[in-house]
Amino acid sequence: MNSFLSRIIVSACLALGFAGAASAQTVQHKLAIQVDDNNPAVMNLALNNAQNVIEYYKAKNETVDVQVVTFGPGLHMLRADTSPVKARVSEMSLANKNLHFSACDNTRVKMSKAEGKDIPIMEEGQSVPSGVITLMELQGKGYAYLRP
């Protein structure tokens, strides 16, 4: 498909509200990053990796979709009440439209029971039923896998 036709299709998808379809056509590289450790150093390393990958492909004028998937103790990365990297996640999310954060609902429910309270997830975090399943499905869709 030629470049002109691709731009028309992407524009039409965006105009009709099919942003996911449009971005799926234009994404050239895909990366899934696992965070399952409640360690600020690991969380910052994951964010550094995401930022470096995004900047690398941006410099090459290529697109990349980065999915950061949190579960287990790593859910703290996206907890509104305990995240040690809350400000950085917010800043990076605003600056990079192809950077996404997933929060495991299995973990959130277990933490909620253990702590006897609702576990708030940052607005940048999208709740997914299972972090592990999300990683499996992303790999099935061709995402490279990274565990910092």
Residue frames relative to the residue before (quaternion, step in Angstrom):
aa qw qx qy qz dx dy dz
M 1.0000 0.0000 0.0000 0.0000 0.00 0.00 0.00
N 0.4143 -0.7280 0.4799 0.2607 3.56 -0.81 0.92
S 0.6952 -0.5143 0.3305 0.3780 3.53 -1.29 0.51
F 0.6414 0.5303 -0.3278 0.4471 3.59 0.95 -0.86
L 0.6743 0.4885 -0.2911 0.4710 3.59 0.87 -0.93
S 0.6202 0.5410 -0.3376 0.4568 3.59 1.02 -0.76
R 0.6619 0.5019 -0.3077 0.4640 3.59 0.93 -0.87
I 0.6335 0.5226 -0.3320 0.4640 3.59 1.02 -0.76
I 0.6601 0.5034 -0.3075 0.4652 3.59 0.92 -0.88
V 0.6503 0.5057 -0.3129 0.4728 3.58 0.92 -0.89
S 0.6563 0.5072 -0.3123 0.4631 3.60 0.91 -0.90
A 0.6561 0.5064 -0.3114 0.4649 3.59 0.95 -0.84
C 0.6410 0.5193 -0.3220 0.4646 3.59 0.97 -0.84
L 0.6627 0.4959 -0.3050 0.4711 3.57 0.93 -0.86
A 0.6628 0.5117 -0.3072 0.4522 3.58 0.94 -0.88
L 0.7184 0.4255 -0.2419 0.4943 3.57 1.08 -0.72
G 0.5789 -0.6206 0.3668 0.3810 3.58 1.25 0.04
F 0.5290 0.6146 -0.4209 0.4065 3.57 1.18 0.36
A 0.0057 -0.8482 0.5293 -0.0184 3.57 0.76 1.05
G 0.6337 0.5411 -0.3345 0.4401 3.59 0.98 -0.80
A 0.6611 0.4998 -0.3071 0.4677 3.57 0.95 -0.87
A 0.6567 0.5116 -0.3161 0.4551 3.56 0.96 -0.83
S 0.7000 0.4618 -0.2939 0.4587 3.58 0.82 -0.93
A 0.6033 0.5612 -0.3641 0.4342 3.60 1.08 -0.64
Q 0.6598 0.5074 -0.3118 0.4583 3.59 1.07 -0.70
T 0.7575 0.4137 -0.2202 0.4544 3.58 0.98 -0.73
V 0.5539 0.6068 -0.4036 0.4026 3.62 1.20 -0.28
Q 0.2241 -0.8030 0.5443 0.0935 3.54 -0.74 1.11
H 0.7872 0.1690 -0.0701 0.5890 3.58 1.15 -0.64
K 0.1044 -0.8025 0.5869 0.0254 3.58 -1.10 0.71
L 0.0100 -0.8020 0.5957 -0.0429 3.55 -0.93 0.99
A 0.1314 -0.7544 0.6394 0.0691 3.56 -1.01 0.92
I 0.1149 -0.7939 0.5963 0.0297 3.56 -0.81 1.06
Q 0.2679 -0.7710 0.5647 0.1225 3.56 -0.79 1.08
V 0.0001 -0.7552 0.6554 0.0093 3.56 -1.03 0.87
D 0.1145 0.8052 -0.5682 0.1255 3.57 -0.46 1.23
D 0.6152 0.5228 -0.3252 0.4925 3.55 1.26 0.48
N 0.3122 -0.7403 0.5652 0.1869 3.60 -0.89 0.94
N 0.4036 0.6731 -0.4897 0.3799 3.50 0.62 1.24
P 0.4406 -0.7210 0.4633 0.2672 3.63 -0.53 1.10
A 0.6185 0.5443 -0.3535 0.4429 3.60 1.04 -0.66
V 0.6557 0.4920 -0.3068 0.4835 3.61 0.99 -0.82
M 0.6453 0.5209 -0.3175 0.4600 3.58 0.97 -0.86
N 0.6747 0.4781 -0.2900 0.4818 3.58 0.93 -0.87
L 0.6166 0.5271 -0.3505 0.4681 3.59 1.04 -0.65
A 0.6343 0.5188 -0.3262 0.4713 3.60 0.98 -0.81
L 0.6735 0.4809 -0.2916 0.4797 3.58 0.95 -0.86
N 0.6101 0.5303 -0.3429 0.4785 3.60 1.07 -0.69
N 0.6489 0.5158 -0.3146 0.4625 3.58 0.93 -0.92
A 0.6497 0.5153 -0.3142 0.4622 3.58 0.91 -0.93
Q 0.6833 0.4900 -0.2910 0.4564 3.59 0.83 -0.98
N 0.6542 0.5174 -0.3158 0.4522 3.60 0.94 -0.84
V 0.6513 0.5039 -0.3114 0.4744 3.59 0.98 -0.84
I 0.6515 0.5153 -0.3132 0.4604 3.58 0.91 -0.92
E 0.6871 0.4798 -0.2844 0.4657 3.61 0.86 -0.94
Y 0.6132 0.5582 -0.3479 0.4375 3.60 1.01 -0.80
Y 0.7381 0.4112 -0.2429 0.4766 3.58 0.75 -1.03
K 0.5833 0.5584 -0.3767 0.4539 3.58 1.11 -0.55
A 0.6504 0.5151 -0.3082 0.4655 3.60 1.00 -0.84
K 0.6938 0.4364 -0.2625 0.5092 3.59 1.17 -0.56
N 0.4103 -0.7198 0.4474 0.3368 3.57 1.36 0.01
E 0.5059 0.5923 -0.4420 0.4448 3.55 1.03 0.92
T 0.4148 -0.7204 0.5050 0.2321 3.55 -1.20 0.53
V 0.0508 -0.7750 0.6295 0.0231 3.52 -1.23 0.61
D 0.2133 -0.7344 0.6305 0.1325 3.55 -1.11 0.76
V 0.0755 -0.7993 0.5962 0.0060 3.58 -0.71 1.11
Q 0.1037 -0.7821 0.6144 0.0028 3.53 -0.81 1.15
V 0.1265 -0.7659 0.6278 0.0567 3.58 -0.67 1.14
V 0.0951 -0.8169 0.5689 -0.0062 3.57 -0.55 1.23
T 0.1089 -0.8103 0.5756 0.0163 3.56 -0.66 1.17
F 0.1564 0.7568 -0.6275 0.0951 3.54 -1.16 0.75
G 0.7502 0.3113 -0.2697 0.5173 3.56 -1.27 0.28
P 0.8262 -0.1783 0.1362 0.5168 3.60 -1.07 -0.67
G 0.5768 0.6089 -0.3637 0.4052 3.59 1.21 -0.43
L 0.4888 0.6660 -0.4337 0.3598 3.59 1.24 -0.27
H 0.5290 0.6387 -0.4066 0.3834 3.60 1.16 -0.51
M 0.5380 0.6276 -0.4003 0.3955 3.60 1.15 -0.50
L 0.7925 0.2930 -0.1349 0.5177 3.59 1.02 -0.81
R 0.4565 0.6657 -0.4684 0.3592 3.59 1.23 0.18
A 0.4609 -0.7046 0.4723 0.2609 3.56 -0.78 1.04
D 0.7301 0.4461 -0.2371 0.4602 3.59 1.13 -0.62
T 0.8143 0.2698 -0.1238 0.4988 3.63 1.11 -0.46
S 0.4539 0.7218 -0.4471 0.2704 3.62 1.19 -0.15
P 0.3043 -0.7550 0.5507 0.1847 3.58 -0.79 1.00
V 0.7316 0.3715 -0.2141 0.5300 3.59 1.30 -0.18
K 0.1968 0.8421 -0.4837 0.1349 3.56 1.26 0.43
A 0.6923 0.4769 -0.2886 0.4583 3.60 0.76 -1.02
R 0.6710 0.5040 -0.3027 0.4518 3.58 0.94 -0.85
V 0.6180 0.5262 -0.3405 0.4746 3.60 1.01 -0.78
S 0.6591 0.5135 -0.3077 0.4553 3.61 0.90 -0.91
E 0.6692 0.5030 -0.2956 0.4602 3.59 0.87 -0.97
M 0.6967 0.4741 -0.2800 0.4598 3.56 0.82 -0.98
S 0.6290 0.5416 -0.3303 0.4494 3.57 1.02 -0.77
L 0.6643 0.4964 -0.2954 0.4743 3.58 0.99 -0.84
A 0.7189 0.4721 -0.2464 0.4468 3.58 0.98 -0.85
N 0.7911 0.2626 -0.1150 0.5403 3.61 1.15 -0.53
K 0.2863 -0.8001 0.5048 0.1516 3.58 -0.25 1.27
N 0.7176 0.4113 -0.2546 0.5011 3.61 1.15 -0.41
L 0.5404 0.5476 -0.4272 0.4750 3.57 1.17 0.66
H 0.0156 -0.8219 0.5654 -0.0679 3.55 -0.62 1.20
F 0.2030 -0.7756 0.5914 0.0865 3.54 -1.12 0.77
S 0.1145 -0.7969 0.5921 0.0345 3.58 -0.83 1.03
A 0.1743 -0.7743 0.6051 0.0626 3.54 -1.03 0.94
C 0.4148 -0.7328 0.4922 0.2206 3.57 -0.71 1.13
D 0.3561 -0.7536 0.5168 0.1957 3.56 -0.67 1.12
N 0.5574 0.5814 -0.3960 0.4410 3.63 1.11 -0.57
T 0.6791 0.4821 -0.2793 0.4779 3.57 0.89 -0.96
R 0.6487 0.5330 -0.3217 0.4378 3.58 0.90 -0.92
V 0.6547 0.5058 -0.3109 0.4679 3.60 0.94 -0.88
K 0.6689 0.4929 -0.3036 0.4663 3.61 0.92 -0.88
M 0.6463 0.5015 -0.3199 0.4779 3.60 0.99 -0.80
S 0.6306 0.5479 -0.3252 0.4432 3.56 1.01 -0.83
K 0.6587 0.4913 -0.3004 0.4843 3.60 0.96 -0.86
A 0.6799 0.5050 -0.2897 0.4459 3.58 0.87 -0.95
E 0.7547 0.3803 -0.2003 0.4956 3.59 1.00 -0.83
G 0.3922 -0.7550 0.4495 0.2722 3.58 1.30 -0.17
K 0.7044 0.3649 -0.2710 0.5451 3.58 1.10 0.69
D 0.5946 -0.5428 0.4425 0.3949 3.52 -1.29 0.31
I 0.2987 -0.7408 0.5774 0.1691 3.56 -1.04 0.81
P 0.2373 -0.7991 0.5364 0.1321 3.60 -0.43 1.19
I 0.2255 -0.7561 0.6038 0.1132 3.54 -1.00 0.92
M 0.5571 -0.6051 0.4549 0.3413 3.57 -1.00 0.83
E 0.5887 -0.5991 0.4058 0.3603 3.57 -1.09 0.65
E 0.6087 0.5551 -0.3550 0.4420 3.63 1.16 -0.44
G 0.6632 0.5091 -0.3000 0.4594 3.58 1.21 -0.43
Q 0.2389 -0.7488 0.6049 0.1277 3.53 -0.91 0.97
S 0.3929 -0.7200 0.5222 0.2336 3.55 -0.80 1.01
V 0.0453 -0.7653 0.6420 0.0114 3.56 -0.99 0.93
P 0.6157 -0.5830 0.3629 0.3865 3.62 -1.00 0.66
S 0.8021 -0.0309 0.0706 0.5922 3.58 0.97 -0.90
G 0.4403 -0.7020 0.4968 0.2579 3.56 -0.82 1.00
V 0.6503 0.5210 -0.3171 0.4528 3.57 0.96 -0.88
I 0.6645 0.4859 -0.3072 0.4774 3.59 0.90 -0.90
T 0.6139 0.5449 -0.3485 0.4524 3.59 1.00 -0.77
L 0.6575 0.4960 -0.3103 0.4748 3.60 0.94 -0.85
M 0.6331 0.5262 -0.3322 0.4604 3.59 0.96 -0.82
E 0.6893 0.4839 -0.2836 0.4585 3.57 0.88 -0.96
L 0.6305 0.5223 -0.3359 0.4656 3.59 1.01 -0.74
Q 0.6465 0.5029 -0.3225 0.4745 3.59 0.96 -0.82
G 0.6316 0.5328 -0.3215 0.4623 3.58 1.07 -0.72
K 0.6906 0.4429 -0.2602 0.5090 3.58 1.23 -0.51
G 0.6602 -0.5595 0.2958 0.4045 3.58 1.24 0.34
Y 0.4296 0.6866 -0.4821 0.3341 3.60 1.18 0.28
A 0.4127 -0.6467 0.5797 0.2746 3.54 -1.07 0.81
Y 0.3074 -0.7675 0.5429 0.1474 3.58 -1.09 0.71
L 0.0077 0.7888 -0.6138 0.0312 3.56 -0.99 0.91
R 0.0327 -0.7560 0.6533 0.0234 3.53 -1.04 0.87
P 0.2598 -0.8016 0.5188 0.1441 3.58 -0.25 1.26
